[in-house]
Amino acid sequence: MAPRTRRALFSATLFLATCAILGSLINQKVAAQSASDESTLRDSLHSFTNVYSLVEQNYADPMNTDKTDKAIYDGAIPGMLHVLDPHSNFYDPKAYAQMREDQHGKYYGVGMTIQPQPVTNGGGKTKIVVLYPFEGTPSYKAGIRPGDEILTVDGKSTEGMDTAGVASLLKGARGTHVSVTITREGSARPIVFDLVRDEIPRPSVDLAFLIRPGVGYIHVSSFIETTSREVGDALDNFGDIHGLVLDLRGNPGGLLNEAVNMSDKFLQKGQIVVSQRGRAFPDQVYRATRGEEGPRFPIVVLVNRNTASAAEIVSGALQDHDRALIVGETTFGKGLVQTVFQITENTGLALTTYHYYTPSGRLIQRNYDHVSLYDYYYVRDNDSKTKDKSNLEVKLTDSGRTVYGGGGITPDEKIENVKSNKFQDNLLIHYAFFNFSKHYLANHTVTKDFVVDDTIMQQFKAFLKDNQIDYTDADIAGVNEWVKESIKSELFTSQFGQLEGLKVRAQWDPQIAKAITFLPAAQTLEDHSRLAQKTNTASR
């Protein structure tokens, strides 16, 4: 059999296997399907194979491997799934491997984040630059710094490569060596690093510290296999605190069981965290199995329009049980649960199999009927104070507060998102703070008591002028504190590591500062919650 024929047969078989899984789920728990329905399904599959055969034989260009993959992986299967809902998805081999790596929260490599940057006067060419090494990893221990430009990996030039290509060269089996050649501002010649690959953990709690005396701050970036343990470790490290800000902004979700386990740390034993209902599988109710241990404290949960899925499960559970005050923006509104079915050894189908409901019975999923994928993800009215709630379902929390379903988690208190202006966007587009940090540290060091004073600001302005980045004094004066914070954050990231840079940003962040002011209101909510629990217990 010719290679092209074998490839076509495999692609068609893959598509039909995916259809078969869908069909088996569609038919599951149905005693009998009409002959008419079965005939329609056979006709549809036959139509697809006919179309594919015609394309494979007659398309103007040869149907090589790339075109075949694109037709199946990017066309037929995703097209079929996206007419069902926005979240059912197919993972080709590359995406499937990345998904599994993300869920595990670790991989094997050298531990750095890299990004492309335009080459000055390079005619559109880009270079691969280290954004930062992860603390404690081979890159960090060897002395690789933010701003280092990667020239070669094991002798192979990175010219013309994208970040994915360079990252794949840096990854490899644990204990193996990889040679990385870099250039660094202030260094007369390239520097060669011999790195030994190791396991690189990627924690989902990327920042946890006492942001104020007695006030803990935890940012959870996603829900992976280690999230609940990481949150528990952070709480243990805080010791006795009298308040917590739980930051779920930008958290896209992840593993359902980790959302349940994390919620368990703040709820009472036996309280419902979330329930899920689907057609092909039994309904399930998840409860707190251990319950909050140790002293209780007020909690403020900070969310935004990109807080989704598992992060909404946590937010909804804590809100419905009056355990936390939710502040920020209305969340994304993803109330669909996907089950991942393995199609072949290295491909998978994430199919929506359940709807999830908060303890009060709210379905958080937004309406997606007759909405394009672009509009679904990017065009939303998140102003919870002005948008019409008349078509949203109304539910009550444990203490009788009104909450709404059908459109994300509506915050108890709104905190406006801080929007950037054109001047700020221009600085970021030109990597002004990142490159100034690299330039400054070529001849200076900073200490933990470093302050961005007038001298540093004058040096920064001179740097902007030298690099032909337009600004006026009025531009800088209008966002002066943001500029100072951004300079300090980048310098601390380079000098002390990523965590110290993130702390600088968090300590300045106006939304976090505003969230902290709601801790007294969260305490009042906590007091009412305890009273409601005592009343319910006494009435039994």
Helices and strands as residue ranges (DSSP letters): H 3-27, H 35-58, H 65-69, I 70-76, H 77-82, E 89-91, H 93-104, E 106-109, E 112-118, E 126-133, H 138-142, E 149-153, E 156-157, H 163-170, E 177-183, E 191-196, E 198-201, E 205-212, E 215-220, H 227-238, E 243-247, H 256-264, E 272-277, E 284-287, E 299-303, H 310-320, E 325-328, E 336-344, E 347-357, H 373-378, E 393-396, E 402-405, E 413-414, H 422-429, H 432-441, H 454-466, H 473-478, H 480-496, H 498-508, H 510-517, H 519-538
